[in-house]
Amino acid sequence: MNAPSLRALVVEDDRSWQSILSELLTDAGLTVDLAGNIDEAGRLLKENSHRMAVLDLSLAGSDHRNHDGLRILESIRRHDPACRTILLTGYATVELAVSVLTEYGAYNFMRKENFHRAQFREMIQRILASAPPSDERMPSMAAARAGESVPVSSGSGAARALLVEDDAGWRGILSEILADLNYQVRPCNSFGEALGCLRREKYHLAVVDLSLAGPAARDVFQPDESLEGFQLLASTKTANIPTIVVSGVASVDEIQRAYDQQAIVAYLEKQTFDRAAFRRAVDEARRARGISSELDVLTDREREALVLLAQGMTNKEIAESLVITTNTVKRHLKAIFEKLDVHTRSAAAAKAISAGVVVGRPLREIEDDE
């Protein structure tokens, strides 16, 4: 079943502006409700909840003293608090802008004379990629916002999930769902924190946001410059951890790259996030974990050596890559063969490929007599 369409409310008495805003919001995948006055806006607010609203300050033509937009802002704050609001007006003062943002809780304030389509499109995407609302106020949400592990009822035997997300709202929502699915969650809000956790602890699942630089950094960086999450995907792949991406970065190239290079289980876009789809992805990750559990007997270093072996590397090349001696490589391979009950490099490589830690065929033939 498809997720219900997200809705946007446009309250604007100028038909030209109605058309411009509707076009941009529709292009972003939103269903648009149009109102030309305060009464129509009130009726639409009662009929549906909205992900975002764009309001004109003055709804009485050229009467700059009319501030009906502020009354609608107040009504949205009372009746649809999860709705993100943007005030768009041709009558603006600094004092009014400050009041709208601080007292009325608007997401942003825009002047019509400075309106740019590209800037507005970016604002829409930021709103859609922000954490969707949750009506529950569960202990797991508070723990995730504080950066603590989320307890689960099953005790120390619960599966462990690494959650890497720099937005507190998303950390709370995803932690809550994972806890409901009986995972003990370790939330991280940065690349460095997550990498440290991966090196210290073992996990049965990872949920990773690709862009971990925070909203301020994303204003400065180009889209592909702040994707520290890709480096984490390489680490979770090497560690044989089924991984789900939940990200606001949703270009076709980035999605393809995540699937092809890092063998992720699923890629879910924040803009169209659906809890049921996330739960299905977690179930799929659990099945993938069951298939690859044979490699759980290996240490992290042995698994790294196995991945490089399966890529067709010689003992010398493995040693250079891991910065160890060839004798150490031989000891690792001997342990791998014994634990996986194989006798040749080709058989060991086949185990790695079938487990999904190496995608496709080895880069070159494996020499079994090395």
FITILUM-713918 format. One record per residue (C-alpha): residue number from 0; residue in one letter; z negated, y, x negated. Coordinates in steps of 0.1 Angstrom, whole numbers, plus 5000, padded with zeros to 4 digits. Example, Ala and Ser with C-alpha at 12.3 -4.5 7.8 and 13.67 -1.06 7.14 Angstrom:
BEGIN
NODE   num   residu     pz     py     px
NODE     0        A   4922   4955   4877
NODE     1        S   4929   4989   4863
//
This chain:
BEGIN
NODE   num   residu     pz     py     px
NODE     0        M   5000   5000   5000
NODE     1        N   5009   5034   4987
NODE     2        A   4983   5060   4982
NODE     3        P   4982   5088   5008
NODE     4        S   5002   5119   4999
NODE     5        L   4982   5147   4984
NODE     6        R   4984   5180   5004
NODE     7        A   4986   5216   4995
NODE     8        L   4979   5246   5017
NODE     9        V   4999   5278   5013
NODE    10        V   4986   5309   5032
NODE    11        E   5011   5337   5028
NODE    12        D   5027   5361   5053
NODE    13        D   5058   5367   5033
NODE    14        R   5085   5341   5040
NODE    15        S   5101   5346   5006
NODE    16        W   5069   5337   4989
NODE    17        Q   5063   5309   5013
NODE    18        S   5096   5294   5002
NODE    19        I   5090   5298   4965
NODE    20        L   5055   5283   4966
NODE    21        S   5065   5255   4989
NODE    22        E   5094   5245   4966
NODE    23        L   5072   5244   4935
NODE    24        L   5044   5224   4952
NODE    25        T   5068   5200   4968
NODE    26        D   5085   5194   4935
NODE    27        A   5051   5184   4921
NODE    28        G   5048   5157   4948
NODE    29        L   5025   5175   4972
NODE    30        T   5029   5177   5010
NODE    31        V   5027   5214   5019
NODE    32        D   5011   5230   5049
NODE    33        L   5022   5266   5056
NODE    34        A   5001   5293   5073
NODE    35        G   5010   5329   5078
NODE    36        N   4977   5342   5090
NODE    37        I   4940   5335   5090
NODE    38        D   4940   5316   5124
NODE    39        E   4968   5292   5113
NODE    40        A   4950   5286   5081
NODE    41        G   4918   5278   5099
NODE    42        R   4936   5252   5121
NODE    43        L   4952   5235   5092
NODE    44        L   4919   5233   5073
NODE    45        K   4904   5215   5102
NODE    46        E   4933   5190   5105
NODE    47        N   4936   5179   5068
NODE    48        S   4918   5181   5035
NODE    49        H   4938   5196   5006
NODE    50        R   4940   5190   4969
NODE    51        M   4948   5227   4963
NODE    52        A   4955   5259   4982
NODE    53        V   4974   5291   4973
NODE    54        L   4963   5321   4992
NODE    55        D   4976   5357   4995
NODE    56        L   4948   5382   4995
NODE    57        S   4963   5405   5021
NODE    58        L   4978   5389   5053
NODE    59        A   4986   5421   5071
NODE    60        G   5019   5432   5055
NODE    61        S   5015   5463   5033
NODE    62        D   4979   5469   5043
NODE    63        H   4962   5467   5009
NODE    64        R   4928   5470   5026
NODE    65        N   4932   5436   5043
NODE    66        H   4913   5409   5025
NODE    67        D   4917   5380   5049
NODE    68        G   4924   5358   5018
NODE    69        L   4888   5361   5008
NODE    70        R   4876   5349   5042
NODE    71        I   4899   5319   5039
NODE    72        L   4885   5313   5004
NODE    73        E   4850   5313   5018
NODE    74        S   4860   5289   5046
NODE    75        I   4876   5265   5021
NODE    76        R   4844   5266   4999
NODE    77        R   4823   5256   5030
NODE    78        H   4846   5230   5047
NODE    79        D   4868   5216   5019
NODE    80        P   4849   5221   4986
NODE    81        A   4871   5197   4967
NODE    82        C   4901   5219   4972
NODE    83        R   4911   5239   4942
NODE    84        T   4922   5275   4952
NODE    85        I   4945   5300   4936
NODE    86        L   4945   5336   4949
NODE    87        L   4980   5351   4945
NODE    88        T   4982   5388   4954
NODE    89        G   5001   5420   4948
NODE    90        Y   4969   5441   4952
NODE    91        A   4947   5433   4923
NODE    92        T   4918   5449   4904
NODE    93        V   4898   5436   4876
NODE    94        E   4867   5437   4897
NODE    95        L   4884   5417   4925
NODE    96        A   4896   5391   4900
NODE    97        V   4861   5386   4886
NODE    98        S   4846   5384   4921
NODE    99        V   4872   5357   4932
NODE   100        L   4865   5336   4901
NODE   101        T   4827   5339   4900
NODE   102        E   4815   5345   4936
NODE   103        Y   4841   5326   4955
NODE   104        G   4847   5298   4931
NODE   105        A   4885   5301   4929
NODE   106        Y   4903   5281   4903
NODE   107        N   4925   5310   4892
NODE   108        F   4937   5345   4901
NODE   109        M   4974   5355   4898
NODE   110        R   4992   5388   4903
NODE   111        K   5026   5385   4920
NODE   112        E   5041   5411   4897
NODE   113        N   5034   5388   4867
NODE   114        F   5043   5355   4884
NODE   115        H   5061   5329   4863
NODE   116        R   5073   5296   4877
NODE   117        A   5067   5277   4845
NODE   118        Q   5031   5290   4844
NODE   119        F   5025   5281   4880
NODE   120        R   5040   5246   4875
NODE   121        E   5016   5241   4846
NODE   122        M   4987   5252   4867
NODE   123        I   4996   5227   4894
NODE   124        Q   4997   5199   4869
NODE   125        R   4963   5208   4855
NODE   126        I   4948   5208   4890
NODE   127        L   4964   5174   4898
NODE   128        A   4952   5160   4865
NODE   129        S   4917   5172   4870
NODE   130        A   4890   5148   4882
NODE   131        P   4895   5140   4919
NODE   132        P   4864   5145   4940
NODE   133        S   4838   5117   4947
NODE   134        D   4815   5119   4977
NODE   135        E   4790   5095   4961
NODE   136        R   4763   5108   4939
NODE   137        M   4755   5076   4920
NODE   138        P   4732   5071   4890
NODE   139        S   4763   5059   4870
NODE   140        M   4780   5093   4875
NODE   141        A   4750   5112   4861
NODE   142        A   4747   5088   4832
NODE   143        A   4784   5091   4823
NODE   144        R   4783   5129   4824
NODE   145        A   4753   5127   4800
NODE   146        G   4773   5104   4777
NODE   147        E   4750   5074   4782
NODE   148        S   4759   5038   4787
NODE   149        V   4761   5029   4824
NODE   150        P   4737   5000   4833
NODE   151        V   4748   4971   4855
NODE   152        S   4729   4946   4875
NODE   153        S   4739   4915   4856
NODE   154        G   4720   4924   4825
NODE   155        S   4729   4919   4789
NODE   156        G   4755   4892   4797
NODE   157        A   4778   4917   4814
NODE   158        A   4813   4924   4800
NODE   159        R   4815   4956   4779
NODE   160        A   4840   4983   4785
NODE   161        L   4848   5012   4762
NODE   162        L   4858   5044   4781
NODE   163        V   4874   5072   4761
NODE   164        E   4878   5104   4781
NODE   165        D   4870   5140   4772
NODE   166        D   4867   5152   4808
NODE   167        A   4832   5147   4823
NODE   168        G   4845   5144   4858
NODE   169        W   4869   5116   4849
NODE   170        R   4842   5099   4828
NODE   171        G   4820   5098   4858
NODE   172        I   4846   5085   4882
NODE   173        L   4859   5058   4859
NODE   174        S   4824   5048   4848
NODE   175        E   4814   5044   4884
NODE   176        I   4843   5021   4892
NODE   177        L   4838   5000   4861
NODE   178        A   4801   4996   4868
NODE   179        D   4809   4985   4903
NODE   180        L   4832   4958   4887
NODE   181        N   4802   4946   4867
NODE   182        Y   4810   4962   4833
NODE   183        Q   4785   4977   4810
NODE   184        V   4803   5010   4801
NODE   185        R   4802   5028   4768
NODE   186        P   4816   5063   4776
NODE   187        C   4830   5084   4746
NODE   188        N   4844   5119   4748
NODE   189        S   4862   5121   4714
NODE   190        F   4884   5101   4690
NODE   191        G   4858   5099   4663
NODE   192        E   4831   5087   4686
NODE   193        A   4853   5060   4701
NODE   194        L   4865   5048   4667
NODE   195        G   4830   5044   4655
NODE   196        C   4821   5024   4686
NODE   197        L   4852   5001   4680
NODE   198        R   4840   4994   4645
NODE   199        R   4804   4987   4654
NODE   200        E   4807   4968   4686
NODE   201        K   4829   4943   4705
NODE   202        Y   4844   4952   4739
NODE   203        H   4861   4932   4766
NODE   204        L   4881   4962   4780
NODE   205        A   4891   4997   4769
NODE   206        V   4901   5026   4792
NODE   207        V   4917   5054   4772
NODE   208        D   4930   5089   4778
NODE   209        L   4958   5098   4755
NODE   210        S   4950   5135   4751
NODE   211        L   4915   5140   4737
NODE   212        A   4917   5175   4724
NODE   213        G   4902   5191   4755
NODE   214        P   4917   5217   4779
NODE   215        A   4915   5246   4754
NODE   216        A   4933   5227   4727
NODE   217        R   4960   5216   4751
NODE   218        D   4968   5252   4756
NODE   219        V   4975   5255   4719
NODE   220        F   4990   5222   4709
NODE   221        Q   5025   5209   4718
NODE   222        P   5023   5179   4741
NODE   223        D   5026   5153   4713
NODE   224        E   5003   5170   4688
NODE   225        S   4970   5162   4706
NODE   226        L   4975   5126   4715
NODE   227        E   4947   5111   4695
NODE   228        G   4945   5084   4722
NODE   229        F   4976   5067   4707
NODE   230        Q   4957   5061   4675
NODE   231        L   4930   5044   4695
NODE   232        L   4955   5022   4712
NODE   233        A   4966   5009   4678
NODE   234        S   4929   5001   4671
NODE   235        T   4923   4983   4705
NODE   236        K   4955   4963   4700
NODE   237        T   4944   4952   4666
NODE   238        A   4910   4943   4680
NODE   239        N   4926   4923   4708
NODE   240        I   4910   4944   4735
NODE   241        P   4930   4946   4768
NODE   242        T   4936   4984   4773
NODE   243        I   4944   5006   4803
NODE   244        V   4956   5041   4799
NODE   245        V   4945   5067   4824
NODE   246        S   4961   5100   4814
NODE   247        G   4974   5133   4825
NODE   248        V   5002   5130   4799
NODE   249        A   5029   5113   4819
NODE   250        S   5063   5118   4802
NODE   251        V   5087   5089   4804
NODE   252        D   5088   5087   4766
NODE   253        E   5050   5085   4762
NODE   254        I   5046   5059   4789
NODE   255        Q   5074   5038   4773
NODE   256        R   5058   5042   4739
NODE   257        A   5024   5030   4751
NODE   258        Y   5039   4999   4766
NODE   259        D   5063   4990   4739
NODE   260        Q   5043   4998   4708
NODE   261        Q   5007   4992   4719
NODE   262        A   5011   4964   4745
NODE   263        I   4988   4981   4770
NODE   264        V   4979   4964   4803
NODE   265        A   4986   4994   4826
NODE   266        Y   4994   5031   4824
NODE   267        L   4979   5051   4854
NODE   268        E   4987   5088   4858
NODE   269        K   4958   5111   4867
NODE   270        Q   4981   5131   4890
NODE   271        T   4985   5102   4913
NODE   272        F   4953   5083   4905
NODE   273        D   4944   5056   4931
NODE   274        R   4911   5037   4928
NODE   275        A   4926   5005   4942
NODE   276        A   4954   5006   4916
NODE   277        F   4928   5010   4889
NODE   278        R   4908   4981   4902
NODE   279        R   4940   4959   4902
NODE   280        A   4947   4970   4866
NODE   281        V   4911   4960   4856
NODE   282        D   4917   4926   4872
NODE   283        E   4949   4922   4853
NODE   284        A   4931   4931   4820
NODE   285        R   4905   4904   4828
NODE   286        R   4932   4878   4831
NODE   287        A   4948   4890   4799
NODE   288        R   4915   4887   4782
NODE   289        G   4912   4851   4794
NODE   290        I   4946   4843   4778
NODE   291        S   4937   4858   4745
NODE   292        S   4901   4847   4743
NODE   293        E   4910   4820   4717
NODE   294        L   4910   4847   4691
NODE   295        D   4875   4858   4699
NODE   296        V   4862   4834   4673
NODE   297        L   4877   4855   4645
NODE   298        T   4859   4884   4628
NODE   299        D   4875   4918   4630
NODE   300        R   4888   4915   4594
NODE   301        E   4902   4880   4601
NODE   302        R   4920   4894   4632
NODE   303        E   4935   4922   4611
NODE   304        A   4947   4897   4585
NODE   305        L   4962   4875   4613
NODE   306        V   4981   4904   4628
NODE   307        L   4996   4913   4595
NODE   308        L   5005   4876   4588
NODE   309        A   5022   4874   4622
NODE   310        Q   5043   4905   4612
NODE   311        G   5057   4885   4583
NODE   312        M   5037   4899   4555
NODE   313        T   5029   4880   4523
NODE   314        N   4994   4876   4510
NODE   315        K   5001   4903   4485
NODE   316        E   5013   4927   4512
NODE   317        I   4983   4919   4534
NODE   318        A   4960   4926   4505
NODE   319        E   4976   4960   4498
NODE   320        S   4975   4969   4535
NODE   321        L   4938   4960   4539
NODE   322        V   4929   4972   4504
NODE   323        I   4914   4938   4494
NODE   324        T   4923   4912   4467
NODE   325        T   4947   4884   4473
NODE   326        N   4918   4859   4468
NODE   327        T   4900   4876   4497
NODE   328        V   4932   4873   4518
NODE   329        K   4933   4836   4510
NODE   330        R   4897   4832   4521
NODE   331        H   4904   4850   4554
NODE   332        L   4934   4828   4561
NODE   333        K   4915   4796   4553
NODE   334        A   4889   4807   4578
NODE   335        I   4915   4816   4604
NODE   336        F   4933   4783   4601
NODE   337        E   4900   4764   4605
NODE   338        K   4888   4785   4635
NODE   339        L   4922   4783   4653
NODE   340        D   4927   4746   4644
NODE   341        V   4961   4752   4628
NODE   342        H   4976   4742   4594
NODE   343        T   5005   4766   4587
NODE   344        R   5012   4803   4587
NODE   345        S   5038   4798   4614
NODE   346        A   5013   4782   4637
NODE   347        A   4988   4809   4631
NODE   348        A   5014   4836   4638
NODE   349        A   5024   4818   4670
NODE   350        K   4988   4820   4682
NODE   351        A   4987   4857   4676
NODE   352        I   5020   4863   4694
NODE   353        S   5009   4842   4724
NODE   354        A   4976   4861   4726
NODE   355        G   4995   4894   4727
NODE   356        V   4981   4910   4696
NODE   357        V   5016   4910   4681
NODE   358        V   5045   4918   4705
NODE   359        G   5077   4898   4701
NODE   360        R   5088   4878   4671
NODE   361        P   5075   4882   4636
NODE   362        L   5094   4908   4616
NODE   363        R   5107   4881   4593
NODE   364        E   5103   4844   4588
NODE   365        I   5069   4831   4579
NODE   366        E   5068   4812   4546
NODE   367        D   5044   4783   4552
NODE   368        D   5042   4772   4516
NODE   369        E   5029   4805   4502
//
